Amino acid sequence: MKRVAWGLVIALALLHYDFWYWDDPTLVFGFLPIGLAYHTFFSLAAGGVWAVMVFYAWPERVEAWADEVGQDDGQSRS
């Protein structure tokens, strides 16, 4: 699943440069330029991919390190 998550990140990086909508006068919902609508949906997709990355590709060693640091000093971190 990590490879799929990283593949999604690479796909988003490539899709971010939407040169195909620069000169398109089309309006979405009758008022929103298509380039702006594209970036709105792109931002939502980026948030979804980030959630997938956190869930599936978050390095467990970071969590283990944070737990060790919190236990070593005897104080809770808030």
N, CA, C, O and CB atoms as a CASP TS submission, in Angstrom:
PFRMAT TS
TARGET T0000
AUTHOR 0000-0000-0000
METHOD Language model
MODEL 1
PARENT N/A
ATOM      1  N   MET     1       0.824  -1.205   0.000  1.00  0.00           N
ATOM      2  CA  MET     1       0.000   0.000   0.000  1.00  0.00           C
ATOM      3  C   MET     1       0.864   1.264   0.000  1.00  0.00           C
ATOM      4  O   MET     1       0.439   2.310  -0.489  1.00  0.00           O
ATOM      5  CB  MET     1      -0.936   0.001   1.214  1.00  0.00           C
ATOM      6  N   LYS     2       2.083   1.162   0.551  1.00  0.00           N
ATOM      7  CA  LYS     2       2.955   2.337   0.549  1.00  0.00           C
ATOM      8  C   LYS     2       3.284   2.771  -0.876  1.00  0.00           C
ATOM      9  O   LYS     2       3.355   3.965  -1.164  1.00  0.00           O
ATOM     10  CB  LYS     2       4.247   2.047   1.324  1.00  0.00           C
ATOM     11  N   ARG     3       3.485   1.804  -1.762  1.00  0.00           N
ATOM     12  CA  ARG     3       3.797   2.152  -3.153  1.00  0.00           C
ATOM     13  C   ARG     3       2.619   2.860  -3.818  1.00  0.00           C
ATOM     14  O   ARG     3       2.810   3.792  -4.600  1.00  0.00           O
ATOM     15  CB  ARG     3       4.172   0.892  -3.951  1.00  0.00           C
ATOM     16  N   VAL     4       1.427   2.423  -3.511  1.00  0.00           N
ATOM     17  CA  VAL     4       0.228   3.072  -4.067  1.00  0.00           C
ATOM     18  C   VAL     4       0.131   4.504  -3.544  1.00  0.00           C
ATOM     19  O   VAL     4      -0.148   5.431  -4.303  1.00  0.00           O
ATOM     20  CB  VAL     4      -1.062   2.269  -3.704  1.00  0.00           C
ATOM     21  N   ALA     5       0.363   4.675  -2.246  1.00  0.00           N
ATOM     22  CA  ALA     5       0.294   6.012  -1.653  1.00  0.00           C
ATOM     23  C   ALA     5       1.335   6.933  -2.291  1.00  0.00           C
ATOM     24  O   ALA     5       1.025   8.078  -2.621  1.00  0.00           O
ATOM     25  CB  ALA     5       0.508   5.938  -0.124  1.00  0.00           C
ATOM     26  N   TRP     6       2.560   6.448  -2.466  1.00  0.00           N
ATOM     27  CA  TRP     6       3.598   7.268  -3.093  1.00  0.00           C
ATOM     28  C   TRP     6       3.274   7.509  -4.564  1.00  0.00           C
ATOM     29  O   TRP     6       3.579   8.577  -5.094  1.00  0.00           O
ATOM     30  CB  TRP     6       4.978   6.596  -2.955  1.00  0.00           C
ATOM     31  N   GLY     7       2.669   6.546  -5.219  1.00  0.00           N
ATOM     32  CA  GLY     7       2.231   6.746  -6.605  1.00  0.00           C
ATOM     33  C   GLY     7       1.197   7.860  -6.708  1.00  0.00           C
ATOM     34  O   GLY     7       1.215   8.646  -7.655  1.00  0.00           O
ATOM     35  N   LEU     8       0.302   7.924  -5.737  1.00  0.00           N
ATOM     36  CA  LEU     8      -0.695   9.001  -5.710  1.00  0.00           C
ATOM     37  C   LEU     8      -0.036  10.362  -5.520  1.00  0.00           C
ATOM     38  O   LEU     8      -0.454  11.347  -6.128  1.00  0.00           O
ATOM     39  CB  LEU     8      -1.717   8.756  -4.594  1.00  0.00           C
ATOM     40  N   VAL     9       0.985  10.418  -4.685  1.00  0.00           N
ATOM     41  CA  VAL     9       1.706  11.680  -4.474  1.00  0.00           C
ATOM     42  C   VAL     9       2.384  12.125  -5.773  1.00  0.00           C
ATOM     43  O   VAL     9       2.334  13.300  -6.135  1.00  0.00           O
ATOM     44  CB  VAL     9       2.760  11.528  -3.340  1.00  0.00           C
ATOM     45  N   ILE    10       3.010  11.188  -6.464  1.00  0.00           N
ATOM     46  CA  ILE    10       3.662  11.528  -7.732  1.00  0.00           C
ATOM     47  C   ILE    10       2.629  11.969  -8.763  1.00  0.00           C
ATOM     48  O   ILE    10       2.859  12.924  -9.506  1.00  0.00           O
ATOM     49  CB  ILE    10       4.469  10.326  -8.266  1.00  0.00           C
ATOM     50  N   ALA    11       1.494  11.279  -8.811  1.00  0.00           N
ATOM     51  CA  ALA    11       0.424  11.669  -9.739  1.00  0.00           C
ATOM     52  C   ALA    11      -0.072  13.076  -9.440  1.00  0.00           C
ATOM     53  O   ALA    11      -0.295  13.864 -10.360  1.00  0.00           O
ATOM     54  CB  ALA    11      -0.745  10.675  -9.664  1.00  0.00           C
ATOM     55  N   LEU    12      -0.247  13.398  -8.170  1.00  0.00           N
ATOM     56  CA  LEU    12      -0.679  14.753  -7.804  1.00  0.00           C
ATOM     57  C   LEU    12       0.363  15.793  -8.213  1.00  0.00           C
ATOM     58  O   LEU    12       0.016  16.877  -8.681  1.00  0.00           O
ATOM     59  CB  LEU    12      -0.945  14.842  -6.291  1.00  0.00           C
ATOM     60  N   ALA    13       1.634  15.460  -8.034  1.00  0.00           N
ATOM     61  CA  ALA    13       2.683  16.398  -8.423  1.00  0.00           C
ATOM     62  C   ALA    13       2.622  16.682  -9.924  1.00  0.00           C
ATOM     63  O   ALA    13       2.785  17.826 -10.348  1.00  0.00           O
ATOM     64  CB  ALA    13       4.067  15.845  -8.040  1.00  0.00           C
ATOM     65  N   LEU    14       2.388  15.646 -10.723  1.00  0.00           N
ATOM     66  CA  LEU    14       2.311  15.839 -12.167  1.00  0.00           C
ATOM     67  C   LEU    14       1.029  16.568 -12.574  1.00  0.00           C
ATOM     68  O   LEU    14       1.055  17.406 -13.475  1.00  0.00           O
ATOM     69  CB  LEU    14       2.392  14.494 -12.879  1.00  0.00           C
ATOM     70  N   LEU    15      -0.087  16.258 -11.920  1.00  0.00           N
ATOM     71  CA  LEU    15      -1.362  16.886 -12.253  1.00  0.00           C
ATOM     72  C   LEU    15      -1.479  18.327 -11.754  1.00  0.00           C
ATOM     73  O   LEU    15      -2.389  19.050 -12.158  1.00  0.00           O
ATOM     74  CB  LEU    15      -2.487  16.071 -11.685  1.00  0.00           C
ATOM     75  N   HIS    16      -0.584  18.738 -10.898  1.00  0.00           N
ATOM     76  CA  HIS    16      -0.652  20.093 -10.356  1.00  0.00           C
ATOM     77  C   HIS    16      -0.464  21.142 -11.448  1.00  0.00           C
ATOM     78  O   HIS    16      -1.033  22.230 -11.362  1.00  0.00           O
ATOM     79  CB  HIS    16       0.401  20.279  -9.269  1.00  0.00           C
ATOM     80  N   TYR    17       0.314  20.834 -12.458  1.00  0.00           N
ATOM     81  CA  TYR    17       0.581  21.786 -13.540  1.00  0.00           C
ATOM     82  C   TYR    17      -0.457  21.596 -14.634  1.00  0.00           C
ATOM     83  O   TYR    17      -0.247  20.848 -15.588  1.00  0.00           O
ATOM     84  CB  TYR    17       2.021  21.604 -14.109  1.00  0.00           C
ATOM     85  N   ASP    18      -1.569  22.281 -14.479  1.00  0.00           N
ATOM     86  CA  ASP    18      -2.716  22.111 -15.381  1.00  0.00           C
ATOM     87  C   ASP    18      -2.667  23.120 -16.522  1.00  0.00           C
ATOM     88  O   ASP    18      -3.520  24.004 -16.606  1.00  0.00           O
ATOM     89  CB  ASP    18      -4.037  22.257 -14.608  1.00  0.00           C
ATOM     90  N   PHE    19      -1.692  22.998 -17.384  1.00  0.00           N
ATOM     91  CA  PHE    19      -1.552  23.944 -18.482  1.00  0.00           C
ATOM     92  C   PHE    19      -2.712  23.872 -19.469  1.00  0.00           C
ATOM     93  O   PHE    19      -2.905  24.796 -20.259  1.00  0.00           O
ATOM     94  CB  PHE    19      -0.255  23.698 -19.206  1.00  0.00           C
ATOM     95  N   TRP    20      -3.483  22.791 -19.434  1.00  0.00           N
ATOM     96  CA  TRP    20      -4.575  22.627 -20.393  1.00  0.00           C
ATOM     97  C   TRP    20      -5.769  23.529 -20.088  1.00  0.00           C
ATOM     98  O   TRP    20      -6.634  23.665 -20.953  1.00  0.00           O
ATOM     99  CB  TRP    20      -5.025  21.184 -20.414  1.00  0.00           C
ATOM    100  N   TYR    21      -5.871  24.143 -18.934  1.00  0.00           N
ATOM    101  CA  TYR    21      -7.002  25.016 -18.599  1.00  0.00           C
ATOM    102  C   TYR    21      -6.640  26.499 -18.602  1.00  0.00           C
ATOM    103  O   TYR    21      -7.490  27.322 -18.262  1.00  0.00           O
ATOM    104  CB  TYR    21      -7.549  24.642 -17.247  1.00  0.00           C
ATOM    105  N   TRP    22      -5.446  26.864 -18.960  1.00  0.00           N
ATOM    106  CA  TRP    22      -5.024  28.262 -18.876  1.00  0.00           C
ATOM    107  C   TRP    22      -5.865  29.194 -19.733  1.00  0.00           C
ATOM    108  O   TRP    22      -6.201  30.294 -19.295  1.00  0.00           O
ATOM    109  CB  TRP    22      -3.586  28.383 -19.279  1.00  0.00           C
ATOM    110  N   ASP    23      -6.205  28.783 -20.924  1.00  0.00           N
ATOM    111  CA  ASP    23      -6.945  29.659 -21.846  1.00  0.00           C
ATOM    112  C   ASP    23      -8.383  29.206 -22.058  1.00  0.00           C
ATOM    113  O   ASP    23      -9.025  29.633 -23.017  1.00  0.00           O
ATOM    114  CB  ASP    23      -6.237  29.720 -23.184  1.00  0.00           C
ATOM    115  N   ASP    24      -8.896  28.359 -21.193  1.00  0.00           N
ATOM    116  CA  ASP    24     -10.256  27.832 -21.350  1.00  0.00           C
ATOM    117  C   ASP    24     -11.251  28.753 -20.619  1.00  0.00           C
ATOM    118  O   ASP    24     -11.162  28.906 -19.401  1.00  0.00           O
ATOM    119  CB  ASP    24     -10.350  26.364 -20.798  1.00  0.00           C
ATOM    120  N   PRO    25     -12.185  29.360 -21.343  1.00  0.00           N
ATOM    121  CA  PRO    25     -13.133  30.288 -20.710  1.00  0.00           C
ATOM    122  C   PRO    25     -14.350  29.601 -20.072  1.00  0.00           C
ATOM    123  O   PRO    25     -15.266  30.286 -19.617  1.00  0.00           O
ATOM    124  CB  PRO    25     -13.611  31.282 -21.734  1.00  0.00           C
ATOM    125  N   THR    26     -14.376  28.285 -20.032  1.00  0.00           N
ATOM    126  CA  THR    26     -15.532  27.551 -19.508  1.00  0.00           C
ATOM    127  C   THR    26     -15.782  27.888 -18.043  1.00  0.00           C
ATOM    128  O   THR    26     -14.845  28.023 -17.255  1.00  0.00           O
ATOM    129  CB  THR    26     -15.324  26.042 -19.669  1.00  0.00           C
ATOM    130  N   LEU    27     -17.064  28.021 -17.687  1.00  0.00           N
ATOM    131  CA  LEU    27     -17.453  28.251 -16.303  1.00  0.00           C
ATOM    132  C   LEU    27     -18.112  26.994 -15.754  1.00  0.00           C
ATOM    133  O   LEU    27     -18.931  26.368 -16.427  1.00  0.00           O
ATOM    134  CB  LEU    27     -18.405  29.468 -16.187  1.00  0.00           C
ATOM    135  N   VAL    28     -17.755  26.632 -14.541  1.00  0.00           N
ATOM    136  CA  VAL    28     -18.353  25.492 -13.844  1.00  0.00           C
ATOM    137  C   VAL    28     -19.431  26.045 -12.919  1.00  0.00           C
ATOM    138  O   VAL    28     -19.197  27.026 -12.213  1.00  0.00           O
ATOM    139  CB  VAL    28     -17.272  24.661 -13.040  1.00  0.00           C
ATOM    140  N   PHE    29     -20.582  25.437 -12.916  1.00  0.00           N
ATOM    141  CA  PHE    29     -21.744  25.905 -12.134  1.00  0.00           C
ATOM    142  C   PHE    29     -22.169  27.310 -12.540  1.00  0.00           C
ATOM    143  O   PHE    29     -22.865  27.989 -11.786  1.00  0.00           O
ATOM    144  CB  PHE    29     -21.423  25.880 -10.633  1.00  0.00           C
ATOM    145  N   GLY    30     -21.758  27.749 -13.721  1.00  0.00           N
ATOM    146  CA  GLY    30     -22.178  29.034 -14.244  1.00  0.00           C
ATOM    147  C   GLY    30     -21.416  30.247 -13.735  1.00  0.00           C
ATOM    148  O   GLY    30     -21.672  31.356 -14.203  1.00  0.00           O
ATOM    149  N   PHE    31     -20.488  30.085 -12.794  1.00  0.00           N
ATOM    150  CA  PHE    31     -19.784  31.250 -12.261  1.00  0.00           C
ATOM    151  C   PHE    31     -18.310  30.996 -11.937  1.00  0.00           C
ATOM    152  O   PHE    31     -17.554  31.951 -11.761  1.00  0.00           O
ATOM    153  CB  PHE    31     -20.480  31.724 -11.028  1.00  0.00           C
ATOM    154  N   LEU    32     -17.893  29.758 -11.855  1.00  0.00           N
ATOM    155  CA  LEU    32     -16.543  29.421 -11.401  1.00  0.00           C
ATOM    156  C   LEU    32     -15.666  29.049 -12.589  1.00  0.00           C
ATOM    157  O   LEU    32     -15.962  28.082 -13.291  1.00  0.00           O
ATOM    158  CB  LEU    32     -16.583  28.263 -10.382  1.00  0.00           C
ATOM    159  N   PRO    33     -14.584  29.804 -12.831  1.00  0.00           N
ATOM    160  CA  PRO    33     -13.695  29.446 -13.939  1.00  0.00           C
ATOM    161  C   PRO    33     -13.163  28.021 -13.766  1.00  0.00           C
ATOM    162  O   PRO    33     -12.868  27.594 -12.650  1.00  0.00           O
ATOM    163  CB  PRO    33     -12.522  30.446 -14.036  1.00  0.00           C
ATOM    164  N   ILE    34     -13.043  27.298 -14.868  1.00  0.00           N
ATOM    165  CA  ILE    34     -12.689  25.889 -14.788  1.00  0.00           C
ATOM    166  C   ILE    34     -11.311  25.667 -14.168  1.00  0.00           C
ATOM    167  O   ILE    34     -11.092  24.657 -13.500  1.00  0.00           O
ATOM    168  CB  ILE    34     -12.733  25.273 -16.164  1.00  0.00           C
ATOM    169  N   GLY    35     -10.391  26.588 -14.379  1.00  0.00           N
ATOM    170  CA  GLY    35      -9.072  26.452 -13.756  1.00  0.00           C
ATOM    171  C   GLY    35      -9.158  26.514 -12.238  1.00  0.00           C
ATOM    172  O   GLY    35      -8.470  25.768 -11.542  1.00  0.00           O
ATOM    173  N   LEU    36      -9.996  27.395 -11.730  1.00  0.00           N
ATOM    174  CA  LEU    36     -10.179  27.506 -10.279  1.00  0.00           C
ATOM    175  C   LEU    36     -10.918  26.286  -9.738  1.00  0.00           C
ATOM    176  O   LEU    36     -10.599  25.795  -8.656  1.00  0.00           O
ATOM    177  CB  LEU    36     -10.949  28.794  -9.925  1.00  0.00           C
ATOM    178  N   ALA    37     -11.893  25.803 -10.480  1.00  0.00           N
ATOM    179  CA  ALA    37     -12.614  24.591 -10.065  1.00  0.00           C
ATOM    180  C   ALA    37     -11.658  23.400 -10.034  1.00  0.00           C
ATOM    181  O   ALA    37     -11.711  22.580  -9.117  1.00  0.00           O
ATOM    182  CB  ALA    37     -13.807  24.302 -11.022  1.00  0.00           C
ATOM    183  N   TYR    38     -10.780  23.307 -11.042  1.00  0.00           N
ATOM    184  CA  TYR    38      -9.797  22.232 -11.073  1.00  0.00           C
ATOM    185  C   TYR    38      -8.933  22.266  -9.815  1.00  0.00           C
ATOM    186  O   TYR    38      -8.708  21.230  -9.188  1.00  0.00           O
ATOM    187  CB  TYR    38      -8.918  22.341 -12.332  1.00  0.00           C
ATOM    188  N   HIS    39      -8.453  23.439  -9.449  1.00  0.00           N
ATOM    189  CA  HIS    39      -7.596  23.534  -8.271  1.00  0.00           C
ATOM    190  C   HIS    39      -8.365  23.321  -6.967  1.00  0.00           C
ATOM    191  O   HIS    39      -7.784  22.884  -5.973  1.00  0.00           O
ATOM    192  CB  HIS    39      -6.913  24.882  -8.243  1.00  0.00           C
ATOM    193  N   THR    40      -9.640  23.618  -6.960  1.00  0.00           N
ATOM    194  CA  THR    40     -10.462  23.307  -5.791  1.00  0.00           C
ATOM    195  C   THR    40     -10.543  21.803  -5.583  1.00  0.00           C
ATOM    196  O   THR    40     -10.314  21.300  -4.483  1.00  0.00           O
ATOM    197  CB  THR    40     -11.873  23.900  -5.945  1.00  0.00           C
ATOM    198  N   PHE    41     -10.869  21.099  -6.647  1.00  0.00           N
ATOM    199  CA  PHE    41     -10.946  19.635  -6.547  1.00  0.00           C
ATOM    200  C   PHE    41      -9.561  19.024  -6.340  1.00  0.00           C
ATOM    201  O   PHE    41      -9.425  18.005  -5.664  1.00  0.00           O
ATOM    202  CB  PHE    41     -11.596  19.044  -7.812  1.00  0.00           C
ATOM    203  N   PHE    42      -8.547  19.638  -6.914  1.00  0.00           N
ATOM    204  CA  PHE    42      -7.182  19.174  -6.713  1.00  0.00           C
ATOM    205  C   PHE    42      -6.795  19.295  -5.231  1.00  0.00           C
ATOM    206  O   PHE    42      -6.162  18.393  -4.683  1.00  0.00           O
ATOM    207  CB  PHE    42      -6.200  19.979  -7.600  1.00  0.00           C
ATOM    208  N   SER    43      -7.167  20.384  -4.597  1.00  0.00           N
ATOM    209  CA  SER    43      -6.863  20.575  -3.173  1.00  0.00           C
ATOM    210  C   SER    43      -7.573  19.535  -2.310  1.00  0.00           C
ATOM    211  O   SER    43      -6.994  19.015  -1.356  1.00  0.00           O
ATOM    212  CB  SER    43      -7.267  21.987  -2.724  1.00  0.00           C
ATOM    213  N   LEU    44      -8.809  19.237  -2.643  1.00  0.00           N
ATOM    214  CA  LEU    44      -9.531  18.189  -1.914  1.00  0.00           C
ATOM    215  C   LEU    44      -8.863  16.830  -2.111  1.00  0.00           C
ATOM    216  O   LEU    44      -8.740  16.049  -1.168  1.00  0.00           O
ATOM    217  CB  LEU    44     -10.999  18.128  -2.374  1.00  0.00           C
ATOM    218  N   ALA    45      -8.434  16.555  -3.342  1.00  0.00           N
ATOM    219  CA  ALA    45      -7.741  15.294  -3.620  1.00  0.00           C
ATOM    220  C   ALA    45      -6.413  15.232  -2.865  1.00  0.00           C
ATOM    221  O   ALA    45      -6.044  14.178  -2.347  1.00  0.00           O
ATOM    222  CB  ALA    45      -7.500  15.130  -5.137  1.00  0.00           C
ATOM    223  N   ALA    46      -5.702  16.342  -2.801  1.00  0.00           N
ATOM    224  CA  ALA    46      -4.437  16.376  -2.077  1.00  0.00           C
ATOM    225  C   ALA    46      -4.661  16.091  -0.590  1.00  0.00           C
ATOM    226  O   ALA    46      -3.861  15.393   0.033  1.00  0.00           O
ATOM    227  CB  ALA    46      -3.747  17.740  -2.264  1.00  0.00           C
ATOM    228  N   GLY    47      -5.727  16.619  -0.027  1.00  0.00           N
ATOM    229  CA  GLY    47      -6.059  16.318   1.368  1.00  0.00           C
ATOM    230  C   GLY    47      -6.364  14.845   1.575  1.00  0.00           C
ATOM    231  O   GLY    47      -5.964  14.255   2.579  1.00  0.00           O
ATOM    232  N   GLY    48      -7.070  14.256   0.625  1.00  0.00           N
ATOM    233  CA  GLY    48      -7.369  12.821   0.704  1.00  0.00           C
ATOM    234  C   GLY    48      -6.116  11.975   0.586  1.00  0.00           C
ATOM    235  O   GLY    48      -5.954  10.995   1.313  1.00  0.00           O
ATOM    236  N   VAL    49      -5.228  12.348  -0.329  1.00  0.00           N
ATOM    237  CA  VAL    49      -3.971  11.604  -0.480  1.00  0.00           C
ATOM    238  C   VAL    49      -3.118  11.752   0.774  1.00  0.00           C
ATOM    239  O   VAL    49      -2.469  10.793   1.193  1.00  0.00           O
ATOM    240  CB  VAL    49      -3.187  12.096  -1.721  1.00  0.00           C
ATOM    241  N   TRP    50      -3.111  12.925   1.372  1.00  0.00           N
ATOM    242  CA  TRP    50      -2.363  13.112   2.613  1.00  0.00           C
ATOM    243  C   TRP    50      -2.914  12.205   3.712  1.00  0.00           C
ATOM    244  O   TRP    50      -2.140  11.629   4.477  1.00  0.00           O
ATOM    245  CB  TRP    50      -2.416  14.586   3.059  1.00  0.00           C
ATOM    246  N   ALA    51      -4.218  12.071   3.802  1.00  0.00           N
ATOM    247  CA  ALA    51      -4.817  11.175   4.798  1.00  0.00           C
ATOM    248  C   ALA    51      -4.397   9.732   4.535  1.00  0.00           C
ATOM    249  O   ALA    51      -4.106   8.992   5.474  1.00  0.00           O
ATOM    250  CB  ALA    51      -6.360  11.294   4.782  1.00  0.00           C
ATOM    251  N   VAL    52      -4.364   9.328   3.263  1.00  0.00           N
ATOM    252  CA  VAL    52      -3.908   7.978   2.920  1.00  0.00           C
ATOM    253  C   VAL    52      -2.451   7.798   3.324  1.00  0.00           C
ATOM    254  O   VAL    52      -2.076   6.762   3.875  1.00  0.00           O
ATOM    255  CB  VAL    52      -4.084   7.707   1.408  1.00  0.00           C
ATOM    256  N   MET    53      -1.632   8.807   3.050  1.00  0.00           N
ATOM    257  CA  MET    53      -0.207   8.728   3.409  1.00  0.00           C
ATOM    258  C   MET    53      -0.025   8.582   4.918  1.00  0.00           C
ATOM    259  O   MET    53       0.783   7.771   5.370  1.00  0.00           O
ATOM    260  CB  MET    53       0.542   9.976   2.911  1.00  0.00           C
ATOM    261  N   VAL    54      -0.755   9.347   5.679  1.00  0.00           N
ATOM    262  CA  VAL    54      -0.624   9.263   7.135  1.00  0.00           C
ATOM    263  C   VAL    54      -1.073   7.897   7.635  1.00  0.00           C
ATOM    264  O   VAL    54      -0.452   7.329   8.534  1.00  0.00           O
ATOM    265  CB  VAL    54      -1.441  10.374   7.817  1.00  0.00           C
ATOM    266  N   PHE    55      -2.126   7.377   7.070  1.00  0.00           N
ATOM    267  CA  PHE    55      -2.660   6.104   7.530  1.00  0.00           C
ATOM    268  C   PHE    55      -1.788   4.924   7.127  1.00  0.00           C
ATOM    269  O   PHE    55      -1.564   4.017   7.928  1.00  0.00           O
ATOM    270  CB  PHE    55      -4.049   5.911   6.995  1.00  0.00           C
ATOM    271  N   TYR    56      -1.291   4.926   5.887  1.00  0.00           N
ATOM    272  CA  TYR    56      -0.580   3.753   5.375  1.00  0.00           C
ATOM    273  C   TYR    56       0.942   3.903   5.331  1.00  0.00           C
ATOM    274  O   TYR    56       1.648   2.899   5.424  1.00  0.00           O
ATOM    275  CB  TYR    56      -1.074   3.441   4.006  1.00  0.00           C
ATOM    276  N   ALA    57       1.460   5.103   5.195  1.00  0.00           N
ATOM    277  CA  ALA    57       2.895   5.248   4.953  1.00  0.00           C
ATOM    278  C   ALA    57       3.628   6.003   6.058  1.00  0.00           C
ATOM    279  O   ALA    57       4.807   6.322   5.898  1.00  0.00           O
ATOM    280  CB  ALA    57       3.113   5.949   3.650  1.00  0.00           C
ATOM    281  N   TRP    58       2.970   6.293   7.157  1.00  0.00           N
ATOM    282  CA  TRP    58       3.630   7.000   8.246  1.00  0.00           C
ATOM    283  C   TRP    58       4.700   6.094   8.841  1.00  0.00           C
ATOM    284  O   TRP    58       4.407   4.946   9.175  1.00  0.00           O
ATOM    285  CB  TRP    58       2.606   7.441   9.331  1.00  0.00           C
ATOM    286  N   PRO    59       5.933   6.578   8.984  1.00  0.00           N
ATOM    287  CA  PRO    59       7.001   5.715   9.500  1.00  0.00           C
ATOM    288  C   PRO    59       6.795   5.393  10.981  1.00  0.00           C
ATOM    289  O   PRO    59       6.723   6.292  11.819  1.00  0.00           O
ATOM    290  CB  PRO    59       8.368   6.383   9.297  1.00  0.00           C
ATOM    291  N   GLU    60       6.703   4.128  11.283  1.00  0.00           N
ATOM    292  CA  GLU    60       6.459   3.698  12.661  1.00  0.00           C
ATOM    293  C   GLU    60       7.640   4.014  13.565  1.00  0.00           C
ATOM    294  O   GLU    60       7.471   4.169  14.775  1.00  0.00           O
ATOM    295  CB  GLU    60       6.161   2.205  12.704  1.00  0.00           C
ATOM    296  N   ARG    61       8.840   4.111  12.989  1.00  0.00           N
ATOM    297  CA  ARG    61      10.020   4.410  13.813  1.00  0.00           C
ATOM    298  C   ARG    61       9.911   5.798  14.449  1.00  0.00           C
ATOM    299  O   ARG    61      10.469   6.031  15.522  1.00  0.00           O
ATOM    300  CB  ARG    61      11.304   4.320  12.965  1.00  0.00           C
ATOM    301  N   VAL    62       9.200   6.716  13.800  1.00  0.00           N
ATOM    302  CA  VAL    62       9.009   8.050  14.369  1.00  0.00           C
ATOM    303  C   VAL    62       8.143   7.961  15.622  1.00  0.00           C
ATOM    304  O   VAL    62       8.433   8.602  16.633  1.00  0.00           O
ATOM    305  CB  VAL    62       8.366   9.003  13.332  1.00  0.00           C
ATOM    306  N   GLU    63       7.086   7.169  15.550  1.00  0.00           N
ATOM    307  CA  GLU    63       6.215   6.989  16.712  1.00  0.00           C
ATOM    308  C   GLU    63       6.968   6.302  17.850  1.00  0.00           C
ATOM    309  O   GLU    63       6.832   6.687  19.011  1.00  0.00           O
ATOM    310  CB  GLU    63       4.966   6.171  16.329  1.00  0.00           C
ATOM    311  N   ALA    64       7.765   5.281  17.512  1.00  0.00           N
ATOM    312  CA  ALA    64       8.543   4.576  18.540  1.00  0.00           C
ATOM    313  C   ALA    64       9.533   5.525  19.190  1.00  0.00           C
ATOM    314  O   ALA    64       9.706   5.513  20.409  1.00  0.00           O
ATOM    315  CB  ALA    64       9.285   3.364  17.936  1.00  0.00           C
ATOM    316  N   TRP    65      10.190   6.356  18.367  1.00  0.00           N
ATOM    317  CA  TRP    65      11.148   7.324  18.910  1.00  0.00           C
ATOM    318  C   TRP    65      10.446   8.330  19.831  1.00  0.00           C
ATOM    319  O   TRP    65      10.965   8.661  20.897  1.00  0.00           O
ATOM    320  CB  TRP    65      11.872   8.067  17.763  1.00  0.00           C
ATOM    321  N   ALA    66       9.273   8.814  19.423  1.00  0.00           N
ATOM    322  CA  ALA    66       8.542   9.785  20.236  1.00  0.00           C
ATOM    323  C   ALA    66       8.107   9.162  21.557  1.00  0.00           C
ATOM    324  O   ALA    66       8.148   9.820  22.596  1.00  0.00           O
ATOM    325  CB  ALA    66       7.319  10.317  19.473  1.00  0.00           C
ATOM    326  N   ASP    67       7.690   7.897  21.525  1.00  0.00           N
ATOM    327  CA  ASP    67       7.304   7.215  22.763  1.00  0.00           C
ATOM    328  C   ASP    67       8.505   7.037  23.689  1.00  0.00           C
ATOM    329  O   ASP    67       8.380   7.199  24.903  1.00  0.00           O
ATOM    330  CB  ASP    67       6.674   5.849  22.449  1.00  0.00           C
ATOM    331  N   GLU    68       9.665   6.706  23.125  1.00  0.00           N
ATOM    332  CA  GLU    68      10.871   6.538  23.946  1.00  0.00           C
ATOM    333  C   GLU    68      11.298   7.849  24.586  1.00  0.00           C
ATOM    334  O   GLU    68      11.660   7.880  25.762  1.00  0.00           O
ATOM    335  CB  GLU    68      12.015   5.980  23.103  1.00  0.00           C
ATOM    336  N   VAL    69      11.258   8.912  23.831  1.00  0.00           N
ATOM    337  CA  VAL    69      11.651  10.226  24.351  1.00  0.00           C
ATOM    338  C   VAL    69      10.715  10.644  25.469  1.00  0.00           C
ATOM    339  O   VAL    69      11.163  11.177  26.484  1.00  0.00           O
ATOM    340  CB  VAL    69      11.650  11.286  23.230  1.00  0.00           C
ATOM    341  N   GLY    70       9.422  10.409  25.298  1.00  0.00           N
ATOM    342  CA  GLY    70       8.437  10.780  26.321  1.00  0.00           C
ATOM    343  C   GLY    70       8.605   9.986  27.597  1.00  0.00           C
ATOM    344  O   GLY    70       8.320  10.499  28.680  1.00  0.00           O
ATOM    345  N   GLN    71       9.060   8.747  27.500  1.00  0.00           N
ATOM    346  CA  GLN    71       9.225   7.916  28.686  1.00  0.00           C
ATOM    347  C   GLN    71      10.563   8.164  29.380  1.00  0.00           C
ATOM    348  O   GLN    71      10.665   7.987  30.594  1.00  0.00           O
ATOM    349  CB  GLN    71       9.104   6.451  28.312  1.00  0.00           C
ATOM    350  N   ASP    72      11.575   8.564  28.643  1.00  0.00           N
ATOM    351  CA  ASP    72      12.918   8.739  29.208  1.00  0.00           C
ATOM    352  C   ASP    72      12.976   9.867  30.226  1.00  0.00           C
ATOM    353  O   ASP    72      13.656   9.722  31.241  1.00  0.00           O
ATOM    354  CB  ASP    72      13.917   9.006  28.103  1.00  0.00           C
ATOM    355  N   ASP    73      12.307  10.961  30.005  1.00  0.00           N
ATOM    356  CA  ASP    73      12.443  12.096  30.912  1.00  0.00           C
ATOM    357  C   ASP    73      11.426  12.056  32.054  1.00  0.00           C
ATOM    358  O   ASP    73      11.503  12.879  32.965  1.00  0.00           O
ATOM    359  CB  ASP    73      12.293  13.390  30.140  1.00  0.00           C
ATOM    360  N   GLY    74      10.495  11.135  32.025  1.00  0.00           N
ATOM    361  CA  GLY    74       9.536  10.994  33.106  1.00  0.00           C
ATOM    362  C   GLY    74       8.456  12.051  33.135  1.00  0.00           C
ATOM    363  O   GLY    74       7.664  12.100  34.076  1.00  0.00           O
ATOM    364  N   GLN    75       8.410  12.887  32.135  1.00  0.00           N
ATOM    365  CA  GLN    75       7.406  13.935  32.082  1.00  0.00           C
ATOM    366  C   GLN    75       6.487  13.682  30.899  1.00  0.00           C
ATOM    367  O   GLN    75       6.899  13.168  29.859  1.00  0.00           O
ATOM    368  CB  GLN    75       8.064  15.331  31.984  1.00  0.00           C
ATOM    369  N   SER    76       5.237  14.057  31.088  1.00  0.00           N
ATOM    370  CA  SER    76       4.315  13.930  29.960  1.00  0.00           C
ATOM    371  C   SER    76       4.454  15.167  29.086  1.00  0.00           C
ATOM    372  O   SER    76       4.713  16.267  29.574  1.00  0.00           O
ATOM    373  CB  SER    76       2.838  13.750  30.447  1.00  0.00           C
ATOM    374  N   ARG    77       4.279  14.969  27.807  1.00  0.00           N
ATOM    375  CA  ARG    77       4.364  16.079  26.863  1.00  0.00           C
ATOM    376  C   ARG    77       2.958  16.428  26.406  1.00  0.00           C
ATOM    377  O   ARG    77       2.199  15.573  25.951  1.00  0.00           O
ATOM    378  CB  ARG    77       5.275  15.725  25.648  1.00  0.00           C
ATOM    379  N   SER    78       2.629  17.717  26.540  1.00  0.00           N
ATOM    380  CA  SER    78       1.325  18.155  26.069  1.00  0.00           C
ATOM    381  C   SER    78       1.451  19.410  25.282  1.00  0.00           C
ATOM    382  O   SER    78       0.449  19.938  24.797  1.00  0.00           O
ATOM    383  CB  SER    78       0.372  18.357  27.213  1.00  0.00           C
TER
END
